[in-house]
């Protein structure tokens, strides 16, 4: 029996042609934590939302049986190797924040959590392959150097209450200098329990003034990539209610409704 991937698809991270596995973008251990946080609800209503700013034919909103997203673009060696090792190192840092517990992140911890966040986003992109923003060298860098790409930014916020325990919002857009019609900038926001993780960037983020840095210093979030040279305390003083998630998601990519950057640049330069 062949171990090669059917259809010739290759691993998104190592480019191997080996058989691809089901990668749980939101890992199963996190799903178990979220279930444990809702002991009074044996059958919680989970939902997956995908929004692409009009760059795909349709957005996706549908119920799911568990709080996760599954993609099949990762080989078994990556899935059970460096990815599994990264999950094991990140879990003791992430789980307390998901549960709402005060957490101190030293610079090395910040890099660990930021790498986990970037890896998660790079895998999540394949939920909608037509709007993948990352380049192969970005995924290989995360795999080999265990750090986010330099054009990524990662920050952590605090959700004031747990309603739907998993929310994922992904916004993509295209810069005026994009090489083709595909998007080259993104912003992703996860609400996981009490923890809000936001990752944004892309190579198109470097073509406009300020996308890669705007919004990193706010009272209601702590930046962990680039890492802060001292320890940071989570949660921030200001919590974010769920109804403000859209605002936070758009804060760093406000032009996602209109996929080019013209209007965004006009407002910044005006």
C-alpha positions as CSV (number, residue, x, y, z in Angstrom):
1,X,0.0,0.0,0.0
2,X,1.4,3.4,-1.0
3,X,2.3,6.0,1.6
4,X,2.1,8.8,-1.0
5,X,-0.6,11.4,-0.8
6,X,-3.4,10.9,-3.3
7,X,-3.6,13.4,-6.0
8,X,0.0,14.4,-5.6
9,X,-0.7,16.9,-2.8
10,X,2.3,17.7,-0.6
11,X,2.8,18.6,3.0
12,X,2.2,22.3,3.6
13,X,5.2,22.5,5.9
14,X,7.9,20.1,4.8
15,X,6.8,19.6,1.2
16,X,6.9,15.8,1.6
17,X,4.8,13.8,-0.8
18,X,4.0,11.3,2.0
19,X,0.4,10.6,2.9
20,X,-1.4,13.5,4.5
21,X,-3.1,13.2,7.9
22,X,-6.0,15.0,9.6
23,X,-4.5,17.9,11.4
24,X,-6.7,19.4,14.2
25,X,-5.9,23.1,13.9
26,X,-7.5,23.6,17.3
27,X,-5.8,20.7,19.1
28,X,-7.9,18.0,20.7
29,X,-6.4,18.8,24.2
30,X,-7.9,22.3,23.9
31,X,-11.2,20.8,22.9
32,X,-11.1,18.7,26.1
33,X,-10.3,21.8,28.2
34,X,-13.3,23.7,26.7
35,X,-15.6,20.8,27.3
36,X,-14.4,20.7,30.9
37,X,-15.2,24.4,31.3
38,X,-18.8,23.8,30.5
39,X,-19.7,20.8,32.8
40,X,-23.4,21.8,32.9
41,X,-23.8,21.5,29.1
42,X,-23.3,17.9,27.8
43,X,-23.9,19.0,24.2
44,X,-22.7,22.5,23.7
45,X,-23.4,24.3,20.4
46,X,-20.1,24.7,18.6
47,X,-19.8,26.6,15.4
48,X,-17.1,27.4,12.8
49,X,-17.1,30.8,11.2
50,X,-14.9,31.6,8.2
51,X,-15.0,35.1,6.7
52,X,-12.8,36.1,3.8
53,X,-13.7,39.7,3.0
54,X,-15.5,38.8,-0.3
55,X,-12.4,37.1,-1.7
56,X,-14.1,33.7,-1.9
57,X,-17.5,32.8,-3.4
58,X,-19.0,32.2,0.0
59,X,-18.2,32.5,3.6
60,X,-18.6,29.5,5.9
61,X,-20.7,29.3,9.0
62,X,-21.7,25.8,10.1
63,X,-22.2,23.7,13.3
64,X,-19.4,21.3,14.2
65,X,-19.4,18.4,16.6
66,X,-16.3,19.5,18.5
67,X,-14.5,22.8,19.0
68,X,-11.9,22.3,16.3
69,X,-11.1,22.7,12.6
70,X,-9.6,19.8,10.7
71,X,-7.5,20.2,7.6
72,X,-5.7,17.6,5.5
73,X,-2.5,19.3,4.3
74,X,0.0,18.0,6.9
75,X,2.0,14.8,6.7
76,X,2.2,12.4,9.6
77,X,5.9,13.1,10.3
78,X,5.1,16.8,10.9
79,X,1.8,16.2,12.7
80,X,3.3,13.7,15.2
81,X,6.8,15.2,15.2
82,X,7.7,18.9,15.6
83,X,4.0,19.9,15.7
84,X,3.3,17.5,18.5
85,X,6.4,18.6,20.4
86,X,5.3,22.3,20.0
87,X,1.8,21.5,21.4
88,X,3.4,19.7,24.4
89,X,5.6,22.8,25.2
90,X,2.8,25.3,24.6
91,X,0.0,23.5,26.5
92,X,1.1,24.4,30.1
93,X,1.4,28.1,29.0
94,X,-1.9,28.3,27.1
95,X,-4.2,26.2,29.2
96,X,-4.2,28.5,32.3
97,X,-5.0,31.5,30.1
98,X,-7.9,29.6,28.4
99,X,-9.2,28.9,31.9
100,X,-8.8,32.6,32.8
101,X,-5.9,32.2,35.3
102,X,-3.3,34.9,35.7
103,X,-0.2,33.9,33.8
104,X,3.4,35.3,33.5
105,X,5.1,34.9,30.2
106,X,8.9,35.3,30.1
107,X,10.5,36.2,26.8
108,X,11.1,32.5,25.9
109,X,7.5,31.7,26.8
110,X,6.3,34.5,24.6
111,X,8.2,33.0,21.6
112,X,6.7,29.6,22.4
113,X,3.1,30.8,22.5
114,X,3.6,33.0,19.4
115,X,5.1,30.1,17.5
116,X,2.1,28.0,18.4
117,X,-0.2,30.8,17.3
118,X,1.6,31.2,13.9
119,X,1.7,27.5,13.3
120,X,-2.0,27.3,14.0
121,X,-2.8,30.1,11.6
122,X,-0.6,28.7,8.9
123,X,-2.5,25.4,9.1
124,X,-5.9,27.1,9.4
125,X,-5.3,28.8,6.1
126,X,-5.9,25.4,4.4
127,X,-9.5,25.5,5.6
128,X,-10.0,27.7,2.5
129,X,-7.0,26.9,0.1
130,X,-8.0,29.6,-2.4
131,X,-7.1,32.3,0.1
132,X,-3.8,31.0,1.5
133,X,-1.6,34.0,2.2
134,X,1.6,32.4,3.6
135,X,4.4,31.3,1.3
136,X,6.2,28.0,1.5
137,X,9.2,29.6,3.0
138,X,7.1,31.0,5.9
139,X,5.8,27.5,6.8
140,X,9.3,26.0,6.5
141,X,10.7,28.8,8.8
142,X,8.2,28.0,11.5
143,X,9.0,24.3,11.2
144,X,12.8,24.7,11.2
145,X,13.5,27.7,13.4
146,X,10.4,27.4,15.7
147,X,9.5,31.0,15.6
148,X,7.0,33.1,13.6
149,X,7.9,34.9,10.4
150,X,9.2,38.4,10.9
151,X,6.1,39.8,9.2
152,X,3.7,38.2,11.7
153,X,2.5,40.1,14.8
154,X,0.9,38.2,17.7
155,X,-0.9,39.6,20.7
156,X,-3.1,38.2,23.5
157,X,-6.3,39.7,24.9
158,X,-8.8,38.7,27.6
159,X,-12.4,37.7,27.0
160,X,-14.7,38.9,29.7
161,X,-17.0,35.9,29.7
162,X,-17.2,32.5,28.0
163,X,-20.3,32.1,25.9
164,X,-19.5,30.1,22.8
165,X,-16.2,28.8,23.9
166,X,-14.5,28.8,20.5
167,X,-14.7,31.7,18.0
168,X,-12.4,31.9,15.0
169,X,-12.4,34.9,12.6
170,X,-10.1,35.1,9.6
171,X,-9.8,38.1,7.4
172,X,-7.8,38.3,4.2
173,X,-7.0,41.1,1.8
174,X,-4.8,41.9,-1.2
175,X,-2.3,44.8,-1.3
176,X,-1.9,47.0,-4.4
177,X,1.6,45.5,-4.9
178,X,0.4,41.9,-4.8
179,X,2.0,39.6,-7.4
180,X,-1.3,38.1,-8.5
181,X,-5.0,38.0,-7.6
182,X,-4.4,36.1,-4.4
183,X,-4.5,37.8,-1.0
184,X,-1.2,38.7,0.6
185,X,-2.3,40.0,4.0
186,X,-4.4,38.5,6.8
187,X,-5.7,38.9,10.3
188,X,-6.9,36.0,12.4
189,X,-8.6,36.2,15.8
190,X,-9.3,33.2,18.1
191,X,-11.5,33.3,21.2
192,X,-10.6,30.2,23.1
193,X,-12.2,30.1,26.5
194,X,-11.1,33.4,28.3
195,X,-8.1,33.8,25.9
196,X,-8.1,35.8,22.8
197,X,-5.2,35.2,20.4
198,X,-4.7,37.6,17.4
199,X,-2.2,37.0,14.6
200,X,-1.8,39.2,11.6
201,X,0.6,40.1,8.8
202,X,1.6,38.6,5.5
203,X,4.1,39.7,2.9
204,X,1.6,42.3,1.7
205,X,1.7,43.9,5.2
206,X,5.2,45.2,4.4
207,X,4.0,47.1,1.3
208,X,1.8,49.6,3.2
209,X,2.7,52.1,5.8
210,X,2.1,50.7,9.2
211,X,0.1,47.5,8.9
212,X,2.9,45.4,10.4
213,X,3.0,47.6,13.5
214,X,-0.3,49.4,13.9
215,X,-2.4,48.4,16.9
216,X,0.3,46.4,18.7
217,X,0.4,48.7,21.8
218,X,-3.1,48.9,23.3
219,X,-4.4,48.8,26.8
220,X,-6.5,45.7,26.2
221,X,-3.9,43.4,24.7
222,X,-0.3,42.3,25.3
223,X,2.1,41.8,22.4
224,X,4.2,38.6,22.5
225,X,5.7,38.7,18.9
226,X,8.0,40.4,18.5
227,X,8.7,39.3,22.1
228,X,8.9,41.9,24.9
229,X,12.4,41.8,26.5
230,X,10.8,41.5,30.0
231,X,8.1,39.2,31.4
232,X,4.5,40.2,30.5
233,X,1.4,39.6,32.6
234,X,-1.8,38.2,31.3
235,X,-4.7,39.1,31.4
236,X,-4.6,42.8,30.4
237,X,-6.4,45.2,32.6
238,X,-9.2,45.8,30.1
239,X,-11.3,42.8,29.0
240,X,-13.0,42.5,25.6
241,X,-16.7,41.6,25.4
242,X,-17.6,39.2,22.6
243,X,-19.6,41.9,20.8
244,X,-16.3,43.8,20.2
245,X,-14.5,40.9,18.6
246,X,-15.3,42.1,15.1
247,X,-13.9,45.5,15.9
248,X,-10.7,44.0,17.3
249,X,-10.4,41.7,14.3
250,X,-10.7,44.6,11.9
251,X,-8.4,46.9,13.9
252,X,-5.3,45.8,12.1
253,X,-6.8,45.1,8.7
254,X,-9.7,47.6,8.4
255,X,-9.7,47.4,4.6
256,X,-10.7,43.7,4.4
257,X,-14.1,44.6,3.1
258,X,-12.5,46.1,0.0
259,X,-9.7,43.6,-0.8
260,X,-7.2,46.2,-2.1
261,X,-5.4,48.7,0.2
262,X,-6.3,51.9,-1.6
263,X,-9.0,53.1,0.9
264,X,-6.9,52.0,3.9
265,X,-3.9,53.9,2.6
266,X,-6.0,57.0,1.8
267,X,-7.3,57.1,5.4
268,X,-3.8,56.6,6.9
269,X,-2.0,59.1,4.7
270,X,-4.9,61.7,4.9
